[in-house]
Each structure stands twice: as C-alpha cells, then as structure tokens.
Amino acid sequence: MNNFRVFLAIVTFIISSYFIVDLIISSFDWLLLFISIVGFACSHYLWPPKYDKDSSWYDVLEVFVDFPFRAISLFIRGLGKIFKDTGSGLDF
C-alpha cells in the first residue's frame, strides 16, 4: 500500500510541476496555478509516513516531492506574520 501511495504522490507531483512549467512557457492562468498548488498539497499528504525499513530512495524522493509544499506553506506563514495583529498598519 505504501508503494501505491508513493506512486500516486509522484504522479501528482509530476502533473503539478507540468502545470507550473506550462504557466511559465504559455500564458498565465489562475486556474492552472490553483490546480498546481492543490496538487502539491495532495502529493504532500499522499506521501506515506516514515518507517525504519524504508529505502533511502524514499527519503530522496520525499525531499523533492515535499519541497514545493514546504515552500508554499513557508510563504503563507510569512504573509501571516506580516499581517498578524498589526493594529494601525503594516509592521515590517
């Protein structure tokens, strides 16, 4: 079952990456951007939890598959810190 989850996570990651490349090469589309962000989140949550008996290849693949989700979440958390309880205005 873990192999199937890894396969689905990698396929979702590849499709989402293709949508990002398509956004850069072709014209920009908000729907493709939204679908790619949702796809990266799905690939993050599809990835199975770590086990001691997992191969080292799973660890390498996990870094690549999980990187876009971590970058997006870090960006959103950064925006949240900027706009968090500023009171009278922005506090940079």
QUIPEDA-V758085 format. One record per backbone hydrogen bond with DSSP energy under -1.0 kcal/mol. NH is the residue of the N-H (numbers start at 1). CO is the residue of the C=O. If there is no record, write none. Layout:
BEGIN
nh: [NH,NH]
co: [CO,CO]
END
This chain:
BEGIN
nh: [5,6,7,8,9,10,11,12,13,14,15,16,17,18,19,20,21,22,23,24,25,26,33,34,35,36,37,38,39,40,41,42,43,44,45,46,47,54,60,61,62,63,64,65,66,67,70,71,72,73,74,75,76,77,78,79,80,81,82,83,88]
co: [1,2,3,4,5,6,7,8,9,10,11,12,13,14,15,16,17,18,19,20,21,22,29,30,31,32,33,34,35,36,37,38,39,40,41,42,43,51,56,57,58,59,60,61,62,63,66,67,68,69,70,71,72,73,74,75,76,77,78,79,86]
END
